[in-house]
Amino acid sequence: MNRTVRIGTRQSVLAMAQSRWAAGEIERLNPGVKAELIPILSKGDRFLGKLDSVGGKGVFTSELEEMLLGGEID
């Protein structure tokens, strides 16, 4: 059975590197599973220079959480 796992990730260099590594491990350990990266631009990324004004918990994760709950990513 082939299955695709959709991994939501921030677009930062570090997040993409970590996600590529995780995707490779998922595929290596689970034959028949393909990992697809879904880059997401978070509110924190969009307002990086103005975090004091948009602050609050979740400025880098709220979009990821919404997409996860909406079934857009796994």
MARMILO-767217 format. One record per atom (N, C-alpha, C): chain; atom name; x, y, z. Coordinates in steps of 0.02 Angstrom, whole numbers. Example, Ala and Ser with C-alpha at 12.3 -4.5 7.8 and 13.67 -1.06 7.14 Angstrom:
MARMILO-767217
A/N/660/-284/390
A/CA/615/-225/390
A/C/660/-165/390
A/N/642/-112/354
A/CA/684/-53/357
A/C/645/2/394
END
This chain:
MARMILO-767217
A/N/42/-59/0
A/CA/0/0/0
A/C/45/62/0
A/N/34/107/-48
A/CA/71/170/-50
A/C/32/223/-13
A/N/68/262/26
A/CA/36/316/64
A/C/83/376/64
A/N/53/434/62
A/CA/92/495/65
A/C/79/529/132
A/N/132/547/167
A/CA/128/584/229
A/C/147/656/213
A/N/102/702/229
A/CA/114/773/215
A/C/141/806/277
A/N/203/830/272
A/CA/237/860/329
A/C/236/936/321
A/N/201/970/365
A/CA/200/1043/365
A/C/263/1068/399
A/N/295/1117/367
A/CA/357/1144/395
A/C/363/1218/380
A/N/392/1254/426
A/CA/408/1324/412
A/C/460/1326/357
A/N/466/1382/324
A/CA/511/1388/267
A/C/582/1408/285
A/N/596/1415/349
A/CA/664/1435/369
A/C/713/1380/349
A/N/776/1400/342
A/CA/828/1352/322
A/C/832/1295/371
A/N/831/1310/436
A/CA/835/1258/487
A/C/775/1212/485
A/N/715/1240/483
A/CA/655/1198/482
A/C/653/1153/420
A/N/673/1180/362
A/CA/673/1139/301
A/C/724/1083/306
A/N/783/1098/334
A/CA/835/1046/341
A/C/810/991/388
A/N/781/1010/444
A/CA/756/960/491
A/C/699/919/460
A/N/656/952/423
A/CA/599/917/392
A/C/622/870/337
A/N/673/890/298
A/CA/700/845/246
A/C/730/783/279
A/N/765/793/334
A/CA/794/736/370
A/C/738/689/395
A/N/687/719/426
A/CA/632/679/453
A/C/596/642/396
A/N/585/675/340
A/CA/552/644/283
A/C/593/584/258
A/N/658/593/254
A/CA/701/538/232
A/C/697/478/279
A/N/696/492/344
A/CA/692/438/393
A/C/624/403/390
A/N/571/441/381
A/CA/504/411/374
A/C/502/364/315
A/N/528/387/258
A/CA/529/346/198
A/C/575/285/206
A/N/632/294/238
A/CA/679/239/247
A/C/650/185/292
A/N/616/205/344
A/CA/590/157/393
A/C/521/129/376
A/N/489/157/325
A/CA/421/137/308
A/C/415/127/232
A/N/434/68/208
A/CA/429/56/136
A/C/357/68/112
A/N/349/100/55
A/CA/283/115/29
A/C/255/181/52
A/N/292/216/96
A/CA/269/281/119
A/C/313/335/88
A/N/281/385/59
A/CA/317/442/31
A/C/302/502/74
A/N/354/539/92
A/CA/346/599/133
A/C/350/660/87
A/N/300/703/92
A/CA/296/764/53
A/C/300/824/100
A/N/346/870/85
A/CA/352/931/126
A/C/304/984/101
A/N/268/1014/148
A/CA/222/1069/133
A/C/250/1131/169
A/N/286/1174/132
A/CA/313/1234/163
A/C/258/1284/182
A/N/263/1312/241
A/CA/212/1358/266
A/C/246/1422/290
A/N/219/1478/269
A/CA/243/1543/292
A/C/200/1564/351
A/N/230/1564/410
A/CA/192/1578/471
A/C/186/1654/482
A/N/141/1672/526
A/CA/133/1743/545
A/C/199/1769/573
A/N/233/1730/612
A/CA/297/1750/639
A/C/349/1762/585
A/N/347/1722/532
A/CA/393/1732/476
A/C/376/1795/437
A/N/312/1808/427
A/CA/290/1866/389
A/C/307/1932/424
A/N/306/1931/490
A/CA/318/1991/529
A/C/381/1984/572
A/N/432/1952/546
A/CA/492/1936/584
A/C/523/1997/617
A/N/525/2053/583
A/CA/556/2113/612
A/C/511/2149/661
A/N/448/2128/668
A/CA/400/2163/710
A/C/367/2116/760
A/N/404/2068/785
A/CA/374/2017/829
A/C/346/2047/893
A/N/373/2103/915
A/CA/345/2135/975
A/C/273/2155/965
A/N/256/2178/905
A/CA/187/2202/892
A/C/139/2146/877
A/N/162/2089/849
A/CA/117/2034/834
A/C/122/1979/886
A/N/175/1981/926
A/CA/190/1933/979
A/C/137/1884/998
A/N/144/1855/1054
A/CA/96/1807/1078
A/C/118/1736/1063
A/N/89/1691/1098
A/CA/105/1621/1090
A/C/81/1596/1022
A/N/123/1561/988
A/CA/102/1528/927
A/C/112/1566/863
A/N/148/1621/863
A/CA/156/1659/801
A/C/193/1619/748
A/N/232/1569/769
A/CA/267/1527/720
A/C/232/1460/709
A/N/181/1444/749
A/CA/150/1378/743
A/C/76/1378/729
A/N/42/1434/735
A/CA/-32/1434/729
A/C/-55/1410/660
A/N/-21/1430/607
A/CA/-41/1407/540
A/C/-31/1331/533
A/N/24/1305/561
A/CA/36/1233/559
A/C/-19/1196/596
A/N/-38/1221/655
A/CA/-91/1189/694
A/C/-158/1190/657
A/N/-174/1246/625
A/CA/-237/1252/588
A/C/-238/1203/530
A/N/-182/1198/493
A/CA/-179/1151/437
A/C/-183/1079/460
A/N/-154/1064/517
A/CA/-157/996/545
A/C/-229/979/564
A/N/-262/1024/599
A/CA/-331/1012/619
A/C/-378/1009/558
A/N/-362/1046/505
A/CA/-402/1046/445
A/C/-388/987/398
A/N/-340/945/417
A/CA/-324/887/376
A/C/-282/902/314
A/N/-254/962/311
A/CA/-213/980/253
A/C/-142/952/258
A/N/-119/939/319
A/CA/-54/908/331
A/C/-64/854/383
A/N/-13/809/387
A/CA/-16/755/436
A/C/29/770/495
END
